[in-house]
């Protein structure tokens, strides 16, 4: 797949197929930004400088914690807070902060750039197409929800039935962002985040 500017001047992608993974999108973003660098001084969003919620996903937390379950649990307890995602109707973890992201230096450099959250990796601070935003939201929601499930499993607060239910989420205990988009779309349909006719428009 390739990211490009569409006829409306918005960031879009050419096509995805049944084998396209989240990692493929992340690579396409890197290539797009190499070809179309975004000057930070002109950024209108200032996500790193305002009191936005920094949404944390399971892969990010596990990488920061060196894939140690105790360290991951400690990170969640000490650095994150639960916030309701009213758009998707589930709880998620966000960085416990008052203003700036803890991982951003005064010079606006990200100190965890290689381990940064999926939502940061997918975000491009210029106009994006509707279909790009839908894909971005579905990927983000799946991994954000996976962190909640993993943390509850680590702390033994789930029944066996609940664990089986939550394992339907393809990102639970994943080792990276190599999940196929078709699996994320199928999960999104089960959760009521995506309808069948909408799914066709994403390919």
C-alpha positions, 0 to 999 in steps of 0.5 A, a space after each residue: 500500500 502507499 499513502 498519497 494526497 487525494 484529489 481533495 489534498 487529504 492524506 489517503 491510501 491507494 489500496 489495501 488487500 487481505 494481506 495488508 498488516 498494521 506494520 505495512 501502514 506504519 511503513 507507508 506512513 514513514 515513506 510518505 513523511 520522508 517524501 512530504 516532511 511536515 514542518 513542526 513549526 507550522 503544526 496547528 495541532 500541537 499534540 505534544 504541547 497541549 493537554 491532550 490525552 496520550 492513549 497507550 496501547 499494549 505493544 507500547 507498554 510492553 516494549 517500554 517494560 522490556 516485555 516483563 509482565 511485572 514491569 508492565 503492571 507497574 507501569 500501568 499502575 504508576 503512569 497511566 489512568 483509565 479514561 472512557 472512550 465514549 466514541 467506541 464505548 470502552 475504557 482505555 489507558 492514557 498517560 497520567 499527566 496535566 499538560 505535556 506528554 512526559 516523554 517529550 523534551 523541552 525541545 519537543 523530541 520524543 524520548 520513546 520514539 521507537 516505542 511510541 504508542 500506535 496512536 502516535 505512529 498513525 497520526 499525521 498532523 495534516 488533513 486526512 481522508 475519511 477512510 484513512 481516519 476510519 482505519 486509524 481509529 479501528 487499529 488504535 481502538 483494537 490495541 488500546 482495548 488490548 492493553 485493558 484486557 492484558 492488564 486485567 488478565 495479568 492481575 487475575 480479575 477476569 473469569 475464564 469465560 471473560 478471558 476467552 471472550 477477550 482473546 477474540 481481540 487480535 492484539 491481545 498478547 501480540 508481539 508487534 504491529 504485524 496483525 492483518 487489517 482483515 482481522 482487525 476489521 472482523 473484530 471491529 464488526 463483532 464489536 459494532 465499530 464497523 458495518 459490513 457495507 462500510 468495510 468494503 469501502 476501506 479496501 
